């Protein structure tokens, strides 16, 4: 084994037979964590407000329902959360559940966003507090948006002030502060992870997130990806989902990480126009293996600039320092942006065109 393989083997052995609760497990990030935990031999409990077999999710599409314990519940229900954490005898909790995982949706449900994104975490932490520290780790998924518009880049955990203004951003920031309080005052073993923009398969926020929405435009509607005029000057970090999952599982393993906050750095810092160009170019490159005509169409269409003003508070640049997480667990992204983008596009090509994974990755026999 190489060093990375050794590390992954040790990580899987740590989670073997442990009782793990994943809130929001039917979502994008939670689903990938569930998948890894199952491969590690963990006993996995998944709590979500929508656990229906019809919901597009990794758990349903990969046939994992029979391998997990499913709890249908609302994280804003304090008593239900306390009961779930107690009854599952959870050793490690991964908290991803949220009322809105994109800022546009948060604008439509402000009260629900605050209740879920702030008080949902409080309900988890208070339940853990009452269990007298029998929970080894609680990993809370926060966001780079809590920093708001910072004067200096990159954002650093212990130096950059929190300036969140947007509704989604502020609700997450409040959760961050309360998590620190529960760690300091009650000794709850919570770890806060501020995520950058993640890409990968099984992200079904298709109407909002850049890559899934672009894939829908190309493969379902025969239209170019949309580039909003107000996002022309935006810069964001991007990271492939497998690296993010590995980092979070490593953090939850380490006692020294309890009570700490970590940025999740990207493998690429890029402007939104750069990302759109990369999506178009990589999709056309992949499509040349299968359909030269469609590949040419993708290139010819390029991207469509959509006019209009943003309906929410816009952050121009978000960029995270990865120094602290590297020092703590040795984490650096292993999957390059190019490889991650290709894996992501191949999944959506398969999903939207109804192809099998084998068909989606096969080379065009005529080439």
C-alpha positions, 0 to 999 in steps of 0.5 A: 500500500502507498501512504494514501492507501494506508491512511484510508485503510486505517480510517476505515478500520477506525469506523468499523462497527461504530454506531454513526448517525448522519443527519441529512444523509439523503443529501449530497454530502451526507449521502457520500459520507453514508456510502463511505461509512458502510464500506468501512463496516460502520453501523449507520443511522440516517436521519432526514426529513425526506427519506422516501424511496422516490427521492433522488439521492445516492442512498436510493440510486445506489441501493443502500436503503436496506443497509442503513437504519432510516429515521424520518424526522425534522431536526427542529424537533428537539425531543425527536433529536434527543430520542434519536441520538440516545436510541441509536447509541451514536458514537459519532454524529455527522450533522449535514441536515439543513432547511436550505443548502443554497442561498436562493432557497433560503430567501424563500423560507427565512424562518425555516432556514434559521430554525433548521440551520441554527436551532437544528444544530443546537438540538443535536448539541443539547442532546449530546450534552445530556448524554454526559459526553458519551458521543465521541465526536460531532462534526458540523458542516458549516460554510465559507459564507460565514466570513462574508466579504473579507478584506484579505484573502484567503480566509483564516479560521483564527484571524478572519472576522465573521461578517456574514450578512445573507440569511443563509450565511448568518444562520450558519454563522450563528450555529458556528458561534453556538457550537463553540459555546457548547464545546467551551461551556459544556465540553461537547466534542464538536468539530466545525468544518467550513466547506467550500464549493463541492462538486461530484456525483449525486448532487441533486440541487440541480436548479441552483448549483452551477455544475448540475444546473449546467449539465441539465441545460446541456443534456436535458434541454440542449441549451448552453449553461447560464452565466448570470451577469452579477456573477461575472466577478465571482471567485470560488474554491472548488473541491471534489466530494471524495476529498471532502469526505475523507477530510471530514472523517479524519477530523471526526476521528481525532480527539485533538480536533474537538472544539476546533474550527477548520476550513475545507480548502479547494483544489482550485480557486476560480472565477465563475466565468472560468468555471463555465468555460471549464465545464463547456470545454470538458463536457465537449471533450468527453462527448467527443468519445460518444457524439461528435455532433453534440460535442461541436454543438456544446462548443458552438453554444458556449455559455449564455449570459443572463441579465438581472440583479441578484436577489440575495446578498452577494459575496464577490470572492470566497477563498479558504486557507487550508493551513490549519487542516493540513497541520491537524490531519495532513489533509491536502486535496488528492483529486485534481480539479480536472479529474474531479470535473470529469468524474462529475460530468460523466455521472450527470451524462449518465444520469440525464441520458439514462445510461449505465455507468459502464456505457457512460465511461466507454470509449466511442468504438468509432474513434 
